[in-house]
Amino acid sequence: MKYIYVLNRFQTREKTPHLIKKLEETSARFNREYEIRIHETPEDAARLKEDYRDTEYIVTAIGGDGSINHLLNDLVGTKNILSFIPFGTGNDFARAMVQELSDPVREPDIQERGNQESGLREADIVRINDRYFINVACFGIDADIANDDRFVHSRLIPKPLRFHAGVLFHFLSYRKGRRLKVECNGETIEKEVTSVVAANSQYYGGGYRISPGSRIDDGIMEIYIVDHLSRPRMAKVILSMKHAGHLNHPAVRMIQSGKAVVSSPVPFRANIDGEPLYSDRFEIELIPKGIWLAYDKAFLESFMSQG
């Protein structure tokens, strides 16, 4: 099957030639048939959906969670397979897949599609209003942090530290929570919260393990509601989240469901896989086996080892 590598030069910038060389060398090593598609502007990238409406390729995002999210939304409803090579700020979805998909998985009907690729499986996705995400959606202070371009896209802060810098800033400037209504499993919860998270996978925020029990093909979505917290108590939750210690905190509640609605009388921010959304009502629904996902561990290890 042919691979399409999607490179956004407006994101990879001066590193684009080096990435192209690595893609060419690694693909030759693995005898892949491939094409490298380079987008110079966001407008170029927006036209991808029409180009691959009727194709059957493994289309690969070269970038972070946001690049994967954009490609996911382009490929939903087509016969193409989603793949990725992590090259972003957080790479949280890639981090989760390293754990989940390291062992090759064979679905019963893979042979019917003629795909012989390792790590190929059907993955759950989540619809949120008119968009889709595959990793995590967050609301409240989490969304404020993830949407803050002063830190997330700063070229003055090293990539591994950008989200942590945003966490520190918003933690120090935090004054009060946000009143949100969460409707889930026939229950309505309306109160002031620090954050609400809908998780299809395990990590967000550059390595915070918000949902350690999540799997991308289990047909379950985890909804986390974090009560309004004082700054000292919030610090404890944030620090414990690296190792999933927040699950034992009395202010954190987890609900498993296939659907949820998060709303407020006034519009508020959300963030899905690193991409911002804004509305007064977010309708969220898990779509089991919503897309085919390819993860080739050997190829990725070879690609990443080239520096």
C-alpha positions in Angstrom: 0.0 0.0 0.0 1.3 3.5 -0.8 2.3 5.9 1.9 1.6 9.6 1.7 3.7 11.7 4.1 2.1 15.1 4.9 4.6 17.8 5.8 3.5 21.4 6.7 6.5 23.6 5.9 4.8 26.5 7.8 5.3 24.3 10.9 8.5 22.4 10.3 10.2 25.5 8.7 14.0 25.2 8.4 13.9 21.5 9.5 11.8 20.5 6.4 14.8 19.5 4.2 16.2 17.3 7.0 12.9 15.6 7.5 12.5 15.0 3.8 15.9 13.3 3.7 15.0 11.1 6.7 11.7 10.1 5.1 13.4 9.2 1.8 16.2 7.2 3.5 13.9 5.3 5.9 11.3 4.6 3.3 14.0 3.2 1.0 15.3 1.0 3.8 11.8 -0.4 4.3 10.9 -0.7 0.6 7.9 1.6 0.9 6.1 3.1 -2.1 5.6 6.7 -1.0 4.9 10.3 -1.9 5.9 13.4 0.2 3.3 16.1 0.1 4.5 19.5 1.3 2.1 22.3 2.3 3.5 25.8 2.2 0.6 27.5 3.9 -2.4 26.5 6.1 -4.6 27.1 3.0 -2.7 24.4 1.1 -3.2 22.0 4.0 -7.0 22.8 4.1 -7.3 21.4 0.6 -6.1 17.9 1.5 -9.5 16.5 2.3 -10.7 16.8 -1.3 -7.5 15.3 -2.7 -7.9 12.0 -0.7 -11.7 11.6 -0.7 -11.6 8.5 -3.0 -8.1 7.1 -2.3 -6.9 4.2 -0.2 -3.5 5.2 1.2 -1.7 5.2 4.5 -1.6 9.0 5.1 0.9 10.1 7.6 1.0 13.3 9.6 4.5 14.6 10.3 4.0 16.7 13.4 2.4 16.8 16.8 -1.1 16.2 18.1 -2.5 19.1 16.2 -1.2 17.8 12.9 -2.7 14.4 13.7 -6.0 16.0 14.5 -6.2 18.0 11.3 -5.4 14.9 9.3 -7.9 12.8 11.2 -10.7 15.3 10.3 -9.6 15.1 6.7 -9.7 11.3 6.6 -12.9 10.4 8.6 -15.3 8.8 6.2 -12.7 7.8 3.6 -11.0 4.5 3.0 -7.6 5.9 3.9 -5.6 4.8 7.0 -4.3 7.4 9.5 -0.7 7.2 10.6 1.8 9.6 12.2 5.5 10.4 12.8 5.8 12.5 16.0 7.5 15.9 15.5 5.6 18.3 17.7 5.5 20.0 21.1 3.6 17.5 23.2 3.3 14.3 21.1 0.9 12.9 23.6 -1.0 10.7 21.2 2.3 9.2 20.0 3.3 8.7 23.7 0.2 6.7 24.3 0.5 4.6 21.2 4.1 3.6 22.1 2.5 1.8 25.0 -0.6 0.5 23.3 0.5 -0.5 19.8 4.1 -1.7 20.2 3.0 -5.3 19.5 1.6 -5.9 16.0 -2.1 -6.3 15.9 -4.0 -8.1 13.2 -7.7 -7.4 12.7 -9.7 -10.2 11.1 -10.5 -8.4 7.9 -7.0 -6.9 7.3 -6.3 -9.5 4.6 -9.4 -8.5 2.7 -8.1 -5.0 2.4 -4.7 -6.2 1.3 -2.8 -4.5 4.1 0.2 -6.2 5.4 1.4 -3.4 7.7 2.4 -4.1 11.3 0.4 -2.3 14.0 -2.7 -1.9 12.0 -6.0 -1.6 13.8 -9.3 0.1 14.0 -9.4 2.9 16.5 -12.2 4.7 18.3 -12.6 8.4 17.6 -14.8 11.1 19.3 -17.1 13.6 17.6 -17.3 17.0 19.3 -19.9 19.2 17.6 -18.8 19.2 14.0 -15.2 18.1 14.6 -13.4 14.9 15.6 -10.6 14.1 18.0 -8.7 10.9 18.8 -6.8 11.7 22.0 -8.3 14.2 24.5 -10.7 17.1 24.8 -10.4 19.5 27.8 -12.2 22.4 29.2 -11.5 24.9 32.0 -8.0 25.8 33.0 -6.6 22.9 30.9 -8.1 24.5 27.8 -6.8 27.9 28.8 -3.3 26.5 29.1 -3.4 24.5 25.8 -4.8 27.4 23.9 -2.3 30.0 25.1 -0.1 30.6 22.1 2.3 32.7 24.2 3.7 29.4 25.5 2.5 26.6 23.2 4.0 28.0 20.0 6.8 30.1 21.5 10.1 29.8 19.7 11.9 31.2 22.7 11.0 28.3 25.0 12.4 24.8 24.3 9.6 22.4 23.0 9.7 20.1 26.1 9.1 23.1 28.4 6.4 25.0 26.6 3.4 23.4 28.2 5.0 23.4 31.6 5.6 27.1 31.3 2.0 27.6 30.5 0.9 25.5 33.4 3.1 27.6 35.8 1.7 30.9 34.4 -1.9 29.9 34.6 -1.4 28.3 38.0 0.1 31.4 39.4 -2.6 33.6 37.8 -5.5 31.3 38.7 -8.3 33.0 40.7 -11.5 31.0 40.4 -13.0 28.1 38.5 -15.5 28.1 35.7 -19.1 27.0 36.2 -19.9 24.3 33.7 -22.8 21.8 33.3 -21.9 18.2 32.4 -24.7 15.8 31.2 -23.6 12.2 31.1 -25.3 8.8 31.6 -28.6 10.5 32.5 -27.0 12.6 35.3 -26.5 16.4 35.3 -23.6 17.8 37.2 -23.5 21.6 37.3 -20.9 23.4 39.5 -17.8 25.4 39.5 -14.9 23.3 38.3 -11.2 23.5 37.7 -11.3 21.4 34.6 -13.3 18.8 32.6 -11.5 16.2 30.4 -13.0 13.8 27.9 -10.3 11.1 27.2 -10.1 8.5 24.4 -6.3 8.0 25.2 -4.0 8.3 28.1 -1.9 11.5 27.9 -2.2 15.2 27.4 -0.3 18.4 28.2 3.1 17.1 27.2 3.1 13.9 29.3 0.4 14.2 32.0 -1.2 10.8 32.3 -4.8 12.0 32.8 -6.5 8.7 31.9 -4.2 5.6 32.4 -7.0 3.2 31.8 -8.0 4.5 28.4 -7.5 2.5 25.2 -8.2 3.7 21.7 -10.1 0.6 20.8 -12.1 -0.3 23.9 -15.3 1.5 22.9 -15.2 3.5 26.2 -14.7 7.2 26.8 -13.6 8.5 30.2 -14.9 11.8 31.5 -12.9 13.5 34.3 -14.5 16.3 36.4 -12.1 18.1 38.7 -13.8 20.3 41.3 -12.8 23.9 41.9 -9.6 23.8 43.9 -7.4 26.2 45.8 -4.0 26.7 44.3 -2.2 24.5 46.9 -4.7 21.6 46.3 -4.5 22.2 42.6 -0.7 21.9 42.7 -1.0 18.5 44.4 -3.3 17.2 41.7 -1.1 18.6 38.9 2.1 17.0 40.3 0.4 13.7 41.0 -1.0 13.5 37.4 2.4 12.5 36.0 2.0 9.2 37.6 -1.8 8.9 37.7 -2.0 9.7 41.4 -4.8 12.2 40.8 -7.2 9.2 40.4 -7.3 8.9 44.2 -7.9 12.6 44.9 -11.4 13.3 46.3 -11.9 16.3 44.1 -11.5 14.2 40.9 -14.4 12.1 39.6 -14.2 9.8 36.6 -17.3 8.6 34.6 -17.2 6.1 31.7 -19.7 6.9 29.0 -20.2 7.0 25.2 -21.8 10.4 25.2 -21.6 13.6 27.2 -22.6 17.3 26.9 -20.5 20.1 28.4 -22.2 23.5 28.4 -22.4 27.0 29.9 -24.7 30.0 29.6 -21.8 31.9 28.0 -19.3 30.6 25.4 -16.1 29.1 26.7 -12.9 27.5 25.4 -12.2 23.9 24.7 -9.1 22.2 23.3 -9.1 19.0 21.3 -5.7 17.3 20.5 -4.0 20.7 20.8 -6.5 22.5 18.6 -8.8 25.3 20.0 -12.6 25.3 19.9 -15.1 27.9 21.3 -18.8 27.5 22.0 -21.4 27.5 24.8 -22.3 23.8 24.2 -20.1 20.8 23.3 -21.9 17.6 22.3 -19.4 14.7 22.6 -19.9 11.2 21.3 -17.6 8.2 21.0 -17.5 6.5 17.6 -16.2 3.0 18.1 -13.8 1.9 15.3 -14.1 5.2 13.6 -10.8 5.1 11.7 -8.0 2.7 10.7 -4.7 3.5 12.4 -1.3 2.3 11.4 1.7 2.2 13.7 4.9 0.7 12.5 7.3 0.5 15.4 10.3 -0.6 13.5 9.9 2.2 10.9 9.5 4.8 13.6 12.5 3.6 15.6 14.6 3.7 12.4 13.4 7.2 11.5 13.9 8.6 15.0 17.4 7.1 15.4 18.7 9.3 12.5 18.6 12.4 14.7 
